[in-house]
Amino acid sequence: MSDQTARRFMQVADAYGSKSNIVLNLEPTALYALAAPKTPLEVREEIERMIEAGDVVTKATVAKLKADAEAAQRGTSAPRIIPEHRHRQNTD
């Protein structure tokens, strides 16, 4: 395991150690992007709400929300890229 991978795992554990629903419902690259130290708290909270609502969250979704938050902080608007949101199908 590389040092970078180990750091990413530690960041995920620090951010979501007790929130297994977040860890289990995100692809690793999306999870790493979300757990990155520079990810704003409001982005993390929005992603958590989306997952709880049954939305499929991808790395592109995380990137879009982070870009929006960064643009809002700068006082500009980010390009309007609408990520694909799908609800999970109930397999019961």
Sequence and secondary structure as in RCSB ss.txt:
>XXXX:A:sequence
MSDQTARRFMQVADAYGSKSNIVLNLEPTALYALAAPKTPLEVREEIERMIEAGDVVTKATVAKLKADAEAAQRG
TSAPRIIPEHRHRQNTD
>XXXX:A:secstr
  HHHHHHHHHHHHHHTT HHHHHTB HHHHHHHHSTTS HHHHHHHHHHHHTTB B HHHHHHHHHHHHHHHHT
S          B     
